[in-house]
Amino acid sequence: MYARHSLGINVNLWWGIAMLIFGAGMLLLARRGVVAARSVHKNLKSPNVR
């Protein structure tokens, strides 16, 4: 009923897969940013010993 086909291709399936991959990429980038922000914050809190 909801499966739309364009030239024999299930458009909803492929767009769903594309959105899933995009969402996973955004999640990985967000976690990477949080890790980087924590390391910068930790480095700012530690005293500079030279």
SEDREN-838430 format. One record per atom (N, C-alpha, C): residue in one letter; x, y, z. Coordinates in pm, whole numbers, plus 50000, padded with zeros to 5 digits. Atoms other than C-alpha are relative to their C-alpha. Layout:
! residues N
AXYZ/...
//
This chain:
! residues 50
M500824988150000/M500005000050000/M500875012550000/Y499174988049990/Y502715025050099/Y501284999149918/A498775001750078/A505495011149881/A499825006949865/R500054993150128/R506075035449597/R501174995349916/H498975004850090/H507995023849298/H500205010149888/S499664991250111/S509765045549046/S500994992349914/L499205008150092/L511125026048751/L500434986850065/G499735012849936/G510944994548961/G500865000850124/I499164998249882/I512915009249253/I499115004050117/N500774996549880/N511435010249603/N500635012550061/V499454987049960/V512035047149673/V500045001550152/N500054998549854/N510975046150038/N501084991850067/L498955008449942/L513365017650114/L501365006649985/W498684994250023/W516375034849956/W500185013350073/W499904987549924/W515605068850111/W500124997150149/G499875004049860/G515185051650447/G501414995750033/I498615004249980/I518595035450412/I500935012149997/A499164987950009/A520125068850306/A499885008350127/M500194992249877/M518605086550608/M500624993150120/L499385007549891/L519795058950840/L501525001949999/I498554997950012/I523375062350710/I500365014350039/F499764986049966/F523195100350736/F499885002250151/G500204998649856/G521845098351091/G501144993750079/A498885006549932/A524585073951195/A501265008549988/G498844991250018/G527205097351048/G499925012250090/M500174988449912/M525775127051238/M500234996250146/L499795004749863/L525745106751560/L501494998150028/L498575001849982/L529405097251512/L500735013450010/L499384986849995/L530375133451443/L499695007150133/A500384993749873/A528465145151752/A500804994150115/R499225006349893/R530185119951977/R501465003949991/R498614995850020/R533545129251828/R500205014250052/G499924986249951/G532845165851906/G499965000750151/V500085000249854/V531915157752266/V501334995550059/V498715004949951/V535145138252315/V501065011049986/A499034989250021/A537185167052168/A499785011350099/A500304989249906/A535415192652387/A500424996250142/R499585004449866/R536055171852698/R501515000750016/S498554999749989/S539755168952620/S500525014350008/V499604986049992/V540045206452563/V499715005550139/H500384995349867/H538205213352888/H500944994350106/K499095006349905/K540405188553075/K501385006549993/N498704993650016/N543565204752932/N500005014150057/L500074986549945/L542385239153039/L499994999750153/K500055001049855/K541785227453396/K501324995750061/S498745004849943/S545165210753440/S501045011149998/P498984989549996/P548055232953546/P501114997349898/N498895001350094/N550805239753298/N501304998550076/V498725002649932/V553965224153436/V501074999049893/R498935000150100/R557085232153236/R501334998950065/
//
